[in-house]
């Protein structure tokens, strides 16, 4: 595979993982075959250690206990912000994000360096599990109404964060609601919002998301946003 030529921006890849050793190793190998960006893996208290699982060029941070996807992303974003990178592309460790679309994220960031770049899946026509499709469409609609901008896919984790806005990820949400809260914070900062089409991929690994628990947490976050913003 041909590696991308990186110019101007200094991007880094963040991969949060919890109990997905085999899939994250496969993902890192696929990413390294495409780009020469630095990679940071945040192990959110997995049962099996990831020490020694990656080449020495891959940085690894580990939470001593499972704290949630949002907490892992916040740890990673704080780390690469302090390290001086300009942008961070986040991918889920379960193989649901195609590394081949990294080029599209990079091109979008070059054209819109201050924008939040987000992956957009087909939530209508693809055979996504019904409860996940319903949840995502409802939360996307509510957030769109809240911020006055179209949010196509509120729950997708394939994103490119402009790192000069540290308050963008200064969220108190530790779970999956973190990624929904990002849209509210981006609106407050008046950041642009750009979308990159990505395929819907569902592998053998199940989601760590709990439909009822995380729906209630989203409702709490949404109500609090009415006060905060």
PAZA-434346 format. One record per residue: residue in one letter; x, y, z of N, C-alpha, C in turn. Coordinates in Angstrom, 2 decimals, decimal comma, padded with zeros to 5 digits. Example, Ala and Ser with C-alpha at 12.3 -4.5 7.8 and 13.67 -1.06 7.14 Angstrom:
  type      n.u      n.v      n.w     ca.u     ca.v     ca.w      c.u      c.v      c.w
     a   013,19  -005,69   007,80   012,30  -004,50   007,80   013,20  -003,30   007,80
     s   012,85  -002,25   007,08   013,67  -001,06   007,14   012,90   000,03   007,87
END
This chain:
  type      n.u      n.v      n.w     ca.u     ca.v     ca.w      c.u      c.v      c.w
     x   000,83  -001,20   000,00   000,00   000,00   000,00   000,87   001,25   000,00
     x   000,39   002,31  -000,68   001,14   003,55  -000,75   000,85   004,40   000,47
     x   001,91   004,91   001,10   001,72   005,77   002,26   001,33   007,17   001,83
     x   000,52   007,82   002,66   000,13   009,20   002,39   001,29   010,13   002,65
     x   001,35   011,21   001,88   002,37   012,23   002,09   001,78   013,31   002,99
     x   002,35   013,52   004,16   001,82   014,47   005,13   002,49   015,83   004,96
     x   001,68   016,86   004,81   002,19   018,21   004,67   001,46   019,14   005,63
     x   002,17   020,11   006,14   001,64   021,20   006,97   001,13   020,71   008,33
     x   000,10   019,90   008,36  -000,47   019,47   009,63   000,42   018,44   010,31
     x   000,24   018,31   011,61   000,96   017,27   012,36  -000,07   016,40   013,06
     x  -000,64   015,44   012,33  -001,71   014,62   012,91  -001,18   013,44   013,69
     x  -002,02   012,94   014,58  -001,71   011,75   015,36  -003,00   010,93   015,44
     x  -002,86   009,64   015,59  -004,02   008,76   015,67  -004,20   008,29   017,10
     x  -005,44   008,40   017,60  -005,79   007,92   018,95  -006,74   006,74   018,83
     x  -006,44   005,68   019,58  -007,29   004,50   019,57  -007,59   004,09   021,01
     x  -008,79   004,37   021,53  -009,15   003,87   022,86  -009,56   002,41   022,74
     x  -009,21   001,60   023,73  -009,55   000,18   023,66  -009,85  -000,36   025,04
     x  -010,84  -001,25   025,07  -011,16  -001,97   026,31  -011,46  -003,42   025,94
     x  -010,59  -004,32   026,38  -010,75  -005,76   026,13  -010,92  -006,09   024,65
     x  -010,08  -005,51   023,81  -010,13  -005,82   022,38  -008,73  -006,02   021,82
     x  -007,94  -006,84   022,50  -006,53  -007,00   022,16  -006,30  -007,37   020,70
     x  -006,94  -008,44   020,22  -006,69  -008,90   018,86  -007,12  -007,87   017,82
     x  -008,28  -007,26   018,03  -008,78  -006,31   017,03  -007,94  -005,04   016,98
     x  -007,45  -004,58   018,14  -006,65  -003,35   018,12  -005,27  -003,59   017,52
     x  -004,72  -004,78   017,72  -003,44  -005,12   017,09  -003,60  -005,13   015,57
     x  -004,70  -005,74   015,09  -004,98  -005,77   013,65  -005,17  -004,37   013,11
     x  -005,89  -003,52   013,86  -006,13  -002,15   013,41  -004,84  -001,36   013,32
     x  -003,98  -001,46   014,32  -002,71  -000,74   014,30  -001,87  -001,16   013,09
     x  -001,84  -002,44   012,81  -001,08  -002,93   011,65  -001,63  -002,35   010,35
     x  -002,96  -002,28   010,24  -003,59  -001,74   009,04  -003,29  -000,26   008,88
     x  -003,34   000,47   009,98  -003,06   001,91   009,95  -001,61   002,17   009,54
     x  -000,69   001,41   010,12   000,72   001,62   009,83   001,07   001,28   008,39
     x   000,27   000,43   007,75   000,49   000,12   006,34   000,06   001,26   005,43
     x  -000,74   002,19   005,97  -001,27   003,28   005,17  -000,59   004,62   005,43
     x  -000,31   004,93   006,69   000,24   006,24   007,05   001,41   006,09   008,00
     x   002,24   007,13   008,05   003,36   007,12   008,97   003,12   008,06   010,16
     x   001,86   008,33   010,47   001,53   009,17   011,61   001,83   008,42   012,90
     x   002,05   009,18   013,94   002,23   008,55   015,25   000,89   008,02   015,74
     x   000,96   006,95   016,52  -000,24   006,30   017,03  -000,16   006,22   018,55
     x  -001,25   006,60   019,20  -001,36   006,47   020,65  -002,55   005,57   020,96
     x  -002,31   004,49   021,68  -003,37   003,58   022,12  -003,63   003,85   023,60
     x  -004,89   004,05   023,96  -005,25   004,26   025,35  -006,00   003,02   025,83
     x  -005,37   002,24   026,66  -005,96   001,02   027,21  -006,77   001,40   028,44
     x  -008,09   001,28   028,32  -008,97   001,72   029,40  -009,22   000,60   030,40
     x  -008,13   000,13   031,03  -008,25  -000,86   032,10  -008,65  -002,24   031,62
     x  -008,14  -002,67   030,46  -008,48  -003,99   029,94  -008,04  -005,10   030,90
     x  -008,72  -006,23   030,82  -008,37  -007,37   031,68  -007,01  -007,96   031,33
     x  -006,66  -007,90   030,04  -005,38  -008,42   029,56  -004,48  -007,26   029,15
     x  -003,27  -007,23   029,65  -002,35  -006,13   029,37  -001,97  -006,08   027,90
     x  -001,79  -004,88   027,38  -001,34  -004,68   026,01   000,15  -004,36   025,95
     x   000,84  -004,45   027,05   002,29  -004,21   027,06   002,97  -005,18   026,10
     x   003,80  -004,62   025,22   004,53  -005,43   024,27   003,74  -005,89   023,07
     x   002,49  -005,44   022,95   001,65  -005,89   021,84   001,92  -005,13   020,55
     x   002,55  -003,96   020,64   002,74  -003,11   019,47   004,23  -002,84   019,22
     x   004,56  -002,37   018,01   005,93  -001,93   017,76   006,31  -000,78   018,70
     x   007,60  -000,58   018,88   008,07   000,45   019,81   007,61   001,85   019,40
     x   007,28   002,05   018,14   006,86   003,37   017,66   005,45   003,74   018,14
     x   004,69   002,78   018,60   003,32   003,04   019,08   003,35   003,35   020,56
     x   002,78   004,49   020,94   002,72   004,87   022,35   001,51   004,22   023,01
     x   001,67   003,83   024,25   000,60   003,16   024,98   000,43   003,81   026,34
     x  -000,81   004,21   026,64  -001,18   004,72   027,97  -002,22   003,76   028,54
     x  -002,12   003,46   029,81  -003,07   002,52   030,40  -003,74   003,11   031,63
     x  -005,07   003,05   031,66  -005,81   003,35   032,88  -005,76   002,13   033,79
     x  -005,57   002,35   035,05  -005,49   001,24   036,00  -006,80   000,48   036,11
     x  -007,91   001,17   035,85  -009,23   000,55   035,88  -010,07   001,11   034,76
     x  -011,12   000,41   034,41  -012,00   000,85   033,33  -012,77   002,09   033,76
     x  -012,60   003,17   032,99  -013,22   004,44   033,32  -014,23   004,90   032,28
     x  -014,28   004,26   031,13  -015,22   004,65   030,09  -014,53   005,22   028,87
     x  -015,21   005,12   027,73  -014,61   005,57   026,47  -014,29   007,06   026,50
     x  -015,20   007,86   027,05  -014,96   009,30   027,11  -013,72   009,65   027,91
     x  -013,54   008,96   029,04  -012,36   009,20   029,87  -011,09   008,83   029,12
     x  -011,14   007,73   028,37  -009,97   007,31   027,60  -009,64   008,31   026,51
     x  -010,66   008,80   025,83  -010,43   009,80   024,78  -009,88   011,10   025,38
     x  -010,42   011,51   026,51  -009,95   012,74   027,15  -008,47   012,60   027,55
     x  -008,10   011,44   028,09  -006,70   011,19   028,45  -005,81   011,30   027,22
     x  -006,23   010,68   026,13  -005,45   010,71   024,91  -005,35   012,09   024,30
     x  -006,46   012,81   024,26  -006,45   014,15   023,68  -005,60   015,12   024,50
     x  -005,66   015,00   025,82  -004,79   015,83   026,66  -003,32   015,54   026,39
     x  -003,00   014,26   026,23  -001,61   013,85   026,01  -001,07   014,42   024,70
     x  -001,82   014,26   023,61  -001,30   014,71   022,31  -001,36   016,23   022,19
     x  -002,28   016,86   022,90  -002,29   018,33   022,95  -000,99   018,83   023,57
     x  -000,61   018,23   024,70   000,63   018,65   025,37   001,86   018,30   024,54
     x   001,75   017,26   023,73   002,88   016,85   022,89   003,06   017,75   021,67
     x   002,08   018,60   021,38   002,24   019,59   020,32   001,69   019,20   018,96
     x   000,89   018,15   018,89   000,28   017,79   017,61  -000,82   018,78   017,26
     x  -001,13   018,89   015,97  -002,15   019,85   015,54  -003,54   019,23   015,49
     x  -003,62   017,95   015,13  -004,91   017,28   014,98  -004,80   015,84   015,45
     x  -005,92   015,32   015,95  -005,97   013,92   016,38  -007,14   013,23   015,69
     x  -006,84   012,14   015,01  -007,89   011,32   014,40  -008,16   010,15   015,33
     x  -009,42   009,98   015,72  -009,79   008,91   016,65  -010,48   007,78   015,89
     x  -010,09   006,55   016,19  -010,71   005,36   015,62  -011,07   004,41   016,74
     x  -012,19   003,71   016,58  -012,56   002,67   017,55  -011,72   001,43   017,30
     x  -011,43   000,71   018,37  -010,52  -000,43   018,30  -011,16  -001,69   017,76
     x  -012,48  -001,69   017,58  -013,19  -002,92   017,22  -013,24  -003,22   015,73
     x  -012,55  -002,42   014,92  -012,51  -002,68   013,49  -013,67  -002,11   012,70
     x  -014,50  -001,26   013,33  -015,66  -000,69   012,64  -015,33   000,56   011,84
     x  -014,08   001,02   011,90  -013,67   002,20   011,16  -012,59   001,83   010,14
     x  -012,88   002,08   008,89  -011,98   001,69   007,81  -010,78   002,63   007,75
     x  -009,56   002,13   007,98  -008,37   003,00   007,91  -008,18   003,64   006,54
     x  -008,74   003,03   005,51  -008,61   003,57   004,16  -009,24   004,96   004,03
     x  -010,10   005,35   004,95  -010,72   006,67   004,89  -009,88   007,74   005,58
     x  -008,73   007,37   006,14  -007,87   008,35   006,78  -007,47   009,47   005,82
     x  -007,25   009,12   004,56  -006,87   010,13   003,58  -007,95   011,20   003,44
     x  -009,22   010,77   003,46  -010,32   011,72   003,34  -010,37   012,66   004,55
     x  -010,12   012,12   005,75  -010,08   012,96   006,95  -008,94   013,96   006,87
     x  -007,79   013,50   006,38  -006,64   014,39   006,26  -006,92   015,52   005,28
     x  -007,51   015,19   004,15  -007,82   016,20   003,15  -008,84   017,21   003,70
     x  -009,82   016,73   004,45  -010,81   017,64   005,03  -010,17   018,57   006,05
     x  -009,20   018,05   006,81  -008,50   018,89   007,80  -007,61   019,93   007,13
     x  -007,00   019,56   006,01  -006,19   020,53   005,28  -007,04   021,70   004,80
     x  -008,25   021,40   004,34  -009,14   022,44   003,81  -009,82   023,23   004,93
     x  -010,00   022,59   006,09  -010,72   023,21   007,21  -009,98   022,93   008,51
     x  -008,79   023,53   008,70  -007,95   023,17   009,85  -008,57   023,45   011,21
     x  -009,57   024,32   011,30  -010,19   024,63   012,59  -011,51   023,90   012,79
     x  -011,91   023,09   011,84  -013,20   022,41   011,92  -013,08   021,07   012,64
     x  -014,20   020,61   013,19  -014,32   019,26   013,70  -014,77   018,39   012,54
     x  -013,96   017,41   012,19  -014,26   016,52   011,07  -014,83   015,22   011,62
     x  -015,99   014,81   011,12  -016,69   013,66   011,69  -017,09   012,69   010,59
     x  -016,95   011,40   010,87  -017,40   010,38   009,94  -018,92   010,33   009,87
     x  -019,43   010,03   008,69  -020,88   009,96   008,49  -021,24   008,62   007,88
     x  -022,00   007,82   008,64  -022,45   006,51   008,16  -023,87   006,62   007,61
     x  -024,24   005,70   006,76  -025,61   005,64   006,25  -026,48   004,97   007,31
     x  -027,22   005,78   008,05  -028,01   005,28   009,17  -029,42   004,89   008,77
     x  -029,72   004,99   007,48  -031,07   004,68   007,01  -031,11   003,39   006,21
     x  -030,20   003,27   005,25  -030,30   002,16   004,30  -029,46   000,94   004,66
     x  -028,54   001,08   005,60  -027,69  -000,05   005,92  -028,32  -000,92   007,01
     x  -027,93  -002,19   007,03  -028,50  -003,14   007,98  -027,83  -003,04   009,36
     x  -027,76  -001,85   009,90  -027,31  -001,64   011,27  -028,37  -002,19   012,21
     x  -027,98  -002,76   013,36  -028,99  -003,23   014,31  -030,04  -002,17   014,59
     x  -031,30  -002,59   014,62  -032,42  -001,64   014,69  -032,30  -000,71   015,90
     x  -031,96  -001,27   017,07  -031,91  -000,43   018,27  -030,79   000,60   018,19
     x  -029,67   000,22   017,52  -028,57   001,18   017,37  -028,94   002,27   016,37
     x  -029,62   001,89   015,29  -030,02   002,87   014,28  -031,01   003,86   014,88
     x  -031,99   003,33   015,65  -032,99   004,20   016,27  -032,33   005,16   017,25
     x  -031,46   004,64   018,12  -030,78   005,47   019,11  -029,96   006,57   018,45
     x  -029,22   006,21   017,42  -028,36   007,19   016,77  -029,16   008,26   016,05
     x  -030,22   007,86   015,37  -031,03   008,84   014,66  -031,71   009,81   015,62
     x  -032,19   009,29   016,75  -032,87   010,16   017,72  -031,88   011,13   018,35
     x  -030,73   010,62   018,80  -029,75   011,52   019,43  -029,21   012,53   018,42
     x  -029,02   012,10   017,17  -028,54   013,03   016,14  -029,55   014,15   015,91
     x  -030,84   013,79   015,88  -031,89   014,80   015,69  -031,92   015,78   016,85
     x  -031,87   015,27   018,08  -031,94   016,14   019,25  -030,76   017,11   019,31
     x  -029,58   016,61   019,01  -028,41   017,48   019,04  -028,46   018,50   017,91
     x  -028,94   018,08   016,74  -029,11   019,03   015,63  -030,01   020,18   016,02
     x  -031,14   019,85   016,66  -032,07   020,89   017,11  -031,44   021,78   018,17
     x  -030,61   021,17   019,02  -030,00   021,92   020,13  -028,98   022,94   019,65
     x  -028,19   022,59   018,64  -027,09   023,47   018,23  -027,38   024,23   016,94
     x  -028,49   023,91   016,27  -028,84   024,63   015,05  -027,98   024,25   013,86
     x  -027,35   023,09   013,90  -026,58   022,57   012,77  -026,94   021,11   012,57
     x  -026,88   020,67   011,32  -027,21   019,28   011,04  -026,12   018,35   011,57
     x  -026,51   017,45   012,45  -025,61   016,40   012,95  -026,07   015,09   012,33
     x  -025,30   014,57   011,43  -025,70   013,36   010,70  -025,52   012,09   011,52
     x  -024,51   012,08   012,38  -024,15   010,84   013,07  -023,51   011,22   014,40
     x  -024,32   011,25   015,46  -023,85   011,79   016,74  -022,98   010,81   017,52
     x  -023,06   009,52   017,20  -022,40   008,53   018,04  -021,13   007,95   017,41
     x  -020,83   008,30   016,18  -019,67   007,72   015,51  -018,38   008,21   016,17
     x  -017,40   007,32   016,29  -016,14   007,67   016,93  -015,01   008,02   015,97
     x  -015,25   007,92   014,68  -014,23   008,23   013,66  -014,26   009,73   013,43
     x  -013,29   010,45   013,99  -013,30   011,91   013,97  -011,89   012,47   013,87
     x  -011,82   013,73   013,50  -010,55   014,46   013,54  -010,76   015,73   014,36
     x  -010,06   015,79   015,50  -010,19   016,91   016,43  -009,10   017,96   016,17
     x  -009,48   019,24   016,03  -008,47   020,30   016,00  -007,98   020,55   017,43
     x  -006,72   020,34   017,68  -006,24   020,28   019,07  -005,97   021,65   019,70
     x  -006,08   022,70   018,93  -005,80   024,01   019,55  -006,95   024,47   020,44
     x  -008,09   023,78   020,38  -009,24   024,15   021,21  -009,38   023,13   022,33
     x  -008,65   023,32   023,41  -008,63   022,31   024,47  -009,98   022,18   025,15
     x  -010,74   023,25   025,22  -012,05   023,16   025,88  -013,03   022,30   025,08
     x  -012,69   021,96   023,84  -013,55   021,12   023,02  -013,81   019,77   023,68
     x  -012,80   019,23   024,31  -012,96   017,91   024,94  -012,93   017,96   026,47
     x  -013,09   019,15   027,02  -013,10   019,30   028,48  -014,48   018,96   029,03
     x  -014,91   017,74   028,76  -016,24   017,29   029,13  -016,20   016,47   030,41
     x  -017,26   016,53   031,17  -017,35   015,73   032,39  -017,92   014,34   032,11
     x  -018,27   014,08   030,85  -018,82   012,78   030,47  -017,69   011,77   030,28
     x  -017,78   010,64   030,97  -016,75   009,62   030,86  -017,14   008,47   029,93
     x  -018,43   008,34   029,65  -018,88   007,22   028,83  -019,07   007,60   027,38
     x  -019,99   006,89   026,71  -020,23   007,13   025,29  -020,84   008,49   025,03
     x  -021,44   009,12   026,04  -022,05   010,43   025,87  -021,01   011,51   025,58
     x  -019,77   011,21   025,88  -018,68   012,16   025,61  -018,72   012,63   024,17
     x  -018,89   011,68   023,24  -018,82   012,03   021,83  -020,03   012,84   021,37
     x  -021,17   012,68   022,02  -022,31   013,55   021,74  -022,08   014,95   022,31
     x  -021,51   014,99   023,49  -021,23   016,28   024,14  -020,25   017,12   023,32
     x  -019,39   016,47   022,56  -018,42   017,19   021,73  -019,13   018,15   020,77
     x  -020,26   017,73   020,21  -020,99   018,60   019,28  -021,49   019,86   019,98
     x  -021,95   019,72   021,22  -022,42   020,88   021,97  -021,27   021,84   022,23
     x  -020,11   021,29   022,54  -018,93   022,12   022,81  -018,39   022,77   021,54
     x  -018,45   022,04   020,44  -018,02   022,61   019,16  -018,91   023,78   018,76
     x  -020,21   023,67   019,03  -021,13   024,76   018,72  -020,82   025,98   019,59
     x  -020,53   025,74   020,87  -020,20   026,85   021,76  -018,94   027,57   021,29
     x  -017,98   026,81   020,76  -016,74   027,40   020,26  -016,90   027,97   018,85
     x  -018,06   027,74   018,25  -018,36   028,18   016,88  -017,40   027,57   015,87
     x  -017,11   026,31   016,09  -016,26   025,60   015,15  -017,08   025,12   013,96
     x  -016,42   025,02   012,81  -017,08   024,43   011,67  -017,26   022,93   011,89
     x  -018,21   022,36   011,18  -018,48   020,93   011,27  -018,46   020,38   009,86
     x  -017,57   019,43   009,61  -017,43   018,83   008,28  -017,61   017,33   008,39
     x  -018,14   016,73   007,32  -018,48   015,31   007,35  -017,70   014,55   006,28
     x  -017,28   013,35   006,64  -016,59   012,45   005,73  -017,38   011,15   005,68
     x  -017,81   010,75   004,50  -018,56   009,50   004,37  -017,68   008,31   004,72
     x  -018,20   007,44   005,57  -017,49   006,23   005,94  -018,45   005,05   005,85
     x  -017,95   003,84   005,60  -018,84   002,67   005,52  -019,31   002,23   006,89
     x  -020,44   001,55   006,90  -020,93   000,92   008,12  -020,33  -000,48   008,19
     x  -019,55  -000,75   009,23  -018,88  -002,04   009,39  -019,25  -002,59   010,76
     x  -019,72  -003,80   010,79  -019,99  -004,46   012,06  -019,27  -005,79   012,08
     x  -018,35  -005,93   013,01  -017,58  -007,16   013,14  -018,21  -008,10   014,14
     x  -017,38  -009,04   014,63  -017,88  -010,04   015,57  -017,93  -009,53   017,00
     x  -017,18  -008,48   017,29  -017,16  -007,96   018,66  -018,44  -007,20   018,97
     x  -019,00  -007,43   020,13  -020,17  -006,68   020,55  -019,79  -005,32   021,11
     x  -020,77  -004,42   021,13  -020,52  -003,09   021,66  -020,56  -003,12   023,19
     x  -019,77  -002,25   023,81  -019,81  -002,09   025,26  -020,95  -001,16   025,69
     x  -021,67  -000,61   024,71  -022,75   000,32   025,02  -023,95  -000,45   025,57
     x  -024,54   000,09   026,63  -025,77  -000,44   027,21  -026,91   000,49   026,82
     x  -027,86  -000,02   026,04  -028,88   000,83   025,44  -029,62   001,69   026,47
     x  -030,18   001,06   027,52  -031,00   001,81   028,47  -030,16   002,71   029,37
     x  -029,07   002,16   029,89  -028,22   002,96   030,77  -027,65   004,17   030,04
     x  -027,15   003,94   028,82  -026,51   005,04   028,10  -027,54   006,01   027,53
     x  -028,75   005,55   027,26  -029,81   006,46   026,85  -030,16   007,42   027,99
     x  -030,27   006,89   029,20  -030,56   007,74   030,36  -029,43   008,75   030,60
     x  -028,19   008,31   030,40  -027,06   009,22   030,57  -027,07   010,31   029,51
     x  -027,47   009,95   028,30  -027,59   010,96   027,24  -028,65   012,00   027,60
     x  -029,80   011,53   028,10  -030,87   012,46   028,48  -030,38   013,41   029,57
     x  -029,65   012,88   030,57  -029,10   013,73   031,62  -028,14   014,76   031,03
     x  -027,25   014,32   030,15  -026,30   015,24   029,52  -027,01   016,32   028,73
     x  -028,05   015,92   028,02  -028,79   016,86   027,17  -029,48   017,93   028,00
     x  -030,10   017,50   029,10  -030,78   018,46   029,98  -029,78   019,42   030,60
     x  -028,64   018,91   031,04  -027,61   019,77   031,61  -027,09   020,78   030,59
     x  -027,08   020,38   029,31  -026,58   021,29   028,28  -027,50   022,51   028,13
     x  -028,76   022,34   028,43  -029,70   023,45   028,34  -029,35   024,54   029,36
     x  -028,71   024,12   030,43  -028,30   025,06   031,48  -026,92   025,62   031,18
     x  -026,03   024,73   030,68  -024,63   025,11   030,51  -024,40   026,03   029,33
     x  -025,06   025,78   028,21  -024,78   026,56   027,01  -025,86   027,62   026,81
END
